[in-house]
Structures are given as C-alpha cells and as structure tokens.
C-alpha cells in the first residue's frame, strides 16, 4: 500500500506573468477579421486565448514522489537508483541550466520558476548523470525525496 501513496505532488505551472502576452491574441484576431466578420474574429480570439492558456497549464511538468519512485515530467525512476539531492541556490540557477549543464542530464524545467533541484543518478547502467527539476518549493521537494528514500 505504501508503494502507491503519494508523498509529494506538484504541477509546475508558469508564473502569472507568462500569461500576459496571451492578451494580444484576442485583439489580433478581432482586428484582422473585423473587415470580414467581427463576430468571427472575436470568437476565434477568445477561443484561441483560452486554448493557449489551457495548454500552458496542461503541458506543465508534474513532479510526483510516491512510494519508492519519483516522476518528473515524462521520466520515472526508482529512488534506489538515485543519489544525493541538492537545492540549487537562486544565484546559480542560470549557470546550472547553461554553462555547467551536462548534455546527458534529464531536464524537467519551467523557465519562469527559479526553484531548482539537482537529483544525482547513482545507477551505473544509466547514462544520465543527474536530473534538473524546476519546482515552486525546492526545500519541500528535497525533503519529500529524502523521506521516501528512508
């Protein structure tokens, strides 16, 4: 029963400011189609704005620590194959995502979120050296992973 118990779950949605550019979809469609059919432009503008916002939320990576597994985005690994977990300080997030990044690392990133953890992979057969995972609450995620490993 403990194998399926969820200890931590989070959908790493974009910050609210990432939705501001979507406000330009409605006037663009309305003004473009106004000479032909203003009602159609209004309908398409509203529909595409809502669809785009929905996709931004729906496609956001989900992090789940349950039992002896961790899932981040599309990847899933048993915690017995993981090593140390560390919180990347805010001032080092850019470097961790850029110049210091190993090309073999697995990334579950939400660029607008500054919380980032690094989960080392201890399995010798796995070519992935570590996972970088964006999160809203890095300390809480680290604690959940460490508790699930024990």
Protein Blocks (a to p, Z undefined) as FASTA:
>chain_A
ZZmpcfbdcdddddfklmmmmmmmmmmmmmmmmmmommlmmmmmmmmmmmmmmmmmmmpc
cdddehjaccehjbccdfklpccdddddfklmmmmmmmmpcfkbccdddfkbmbdcdddd
fbfklmbfbdcdddfblmlmmmmmmmmmZZ
